[in-house]
Amino acid sequence: MFACVCVYCAFSGIGLLCLACRNMQRAEAARQALLVSHPTAQATLLHLDVGNMRSVLRAAEEFKQMCNRLDYLYLNAGIMPNPRVDHKAFYKGLFSSNVVCMFATGEGILTQEDKVTPIGLQEVFATNLFGHFLLVKELEPLLCQIDHNSLVIWRSSNNAQRSAFSLDDIQHQKGREPYSSSKYASDLLSLALNCHYNNRFCKGMHGL
């Protein structure tokens, strides 16, 4: 998946689309597809793994050296662990009042196995939430300028569930739905950042 950055480089007078992605082969394929439909487009690639904070810092620095303003920032990268059946919860659910809902939606019997990154963060939290937040903060000097507005779009998901999120466990270390938790947390963070940046010459943060 892509964390896409669309920028207008004021120093060159040319609109530049920057595709920032972990998989550079897929990023190049996307760039070529774009050039087929828009041959005159100016598109470049930037290596970015939002689950790796060093990669985020490095990419942000490279981007700031490339451009001196940022008009649009589209955040779409993320991971979803493959769900597996919790057999203990399944047998328990057979004799509960929630059995119909369990079979209809999988609620309570499907769990996702999260991992821990080398720096000790939960992988889903780091990739879906913290890496994006760090990128926005690092690019803030380009986003918030007096002479122009910027628009930040942070992609959300229908799987964002309030029931999966807890302020006492924001990384979802104890839960079984890290993806839903991370997406709900990103929605909350989007609202907070929107209020923050709307007072600093930015159009703010929008979740989709």
Buried (B, 14 or more C-beta within 10 A) or exposed (E): BBBBBBBBBBEEEEEBBBBBBBEBEEBEEBBEEBEEEEEEEBBBBBBBBBBBBEBBEBBBEBBBEBBBBBBBBBBBBBBBBEBEEBEEBBEBBEEEEBEEEBEEEEBBBBBBEBEEBEEEBBBBBBBBBBBBBBBBEBBBEBBBBEEBEBBBBBBBBEBBBEEBBBEEEBBBEEBBBBBBBBBBBBBBBBEEBBEBBEEEBBBBBBBE
